[in-house]
Amino acid sequence: MGAGIAGLSTAAALAHAGFPVTVLEAHVYPGGCAATFRYQGHWFDAGATLTAGFLPGGPMQLLGRAAGVSTWPVRPLEPAMVVHLLDGPMVPRWGDERRWDVYGSLFPQSLPFWHWQERTASQLWDFALRLPELHPRRLWSLRELLGTVGQWILQARPSPRLLADLFRPVVYRLPADATFRRFIDAQLLIAAQATSHEIYALYAAAALDLPNRGVVEVAGGVGGIARTLVSTIERYGGTVLLRHEVTSIRRRGKTWEVTTNRGLTLTGDELVAALTPWGLRQIWYDAPSSFRARLTTPPKGWGAFVLYLILEDAIVPTDIALHHQVVASGPLGEGRSIFLSLSPEWDSTRAPVGRRAATMSTHTQYAQ
């Protein structure tokens, strides 16, 4: 259930391995938070607008290998974005060696921080791409996890301080420069949904590594990744059914029974629920009481206020970066930090000739 990236990736890998797969999705487009929708001849990214992970040996290459995707519809993108600090400098986020010139000229005192960040992120990615099972439920998988950790320690030789960074907010590693700290907080907000006082250092190191992780522009919008996975599932004999919202899940002996809002009932030996635990709780009527008791209310978090814009191409400067973060003074979010993404000039599928599609968003407390 669920045709977000998690559900589609799982289904594509299973279909490629020869399993009969059916994906059920409530929406009219696949992709979830990484979908692209059509309006008046323009294609807009519904949620995520920046795509990464396409370095050789990176997660998207691993997914392609598991799912049988030989090529993704993407082009490399540099810079990943430009950050505009309205009370400070304009900071391009390059993924190549130009980043060091930017750090050295704009924030020279930050160089030790960036060296720590990149070294730490490299070690974390090395560990993550070994695909450890982080929550083992069987003795053999626990032994496998310990073996993976031991092998990683011998090869990566992480600093003993790495363990401390698992429990300390990253703010303790930042230089005292208030402008630089605001820049880091703004970057963490879009990459990790919190700021330096709230995010542990290890997670922050990985989140800030986004521009170094193979940032690309997707032909047809971010939803091109989801559409590629859908076509892959179908090519290997699977089925993706849109406009089918699952309304109930029940266990019948050793078989799962799933019913949708359109009267379709499916049964199967295995069920993958690629949706939030709170969404699952609402439709899994015979879920264990221990599961239901843990999920009474969702945790607090950010929402987004989004504008989808149609621009005349003539007003867009030539060779402008496609992604921009604009940061004003005051608490972040609520219009004081804005992310703007433009459709590429080369992608004629996103907008009619002479126009560009743009998405502009700001974090907001959705409870308001």
Beta strands, then each sheet from edge to edge (+ up, - down):
strand 1: 22-24
strand 2: 36-39
strand 3: 42-45
strand 4: 74-76
strand 5: 81-85
strand 6: 90-93
strand 7: 216-218
strand 8: 239-241
strand 9: 246-252
strand 10: 255-260
strand 11: 265-268
strand 12: 303-312
strand 13: 323-327
strand 14: 337-342
strand 15: 355-364
sheet 1: 1+ 8+
sheet 2: 2+ 3-
sheet 3: 4+ 7-
sheet 4: 6+ 5- 13- 14+ 15- 12+
sheet 5: 9+ 10- 11+
end
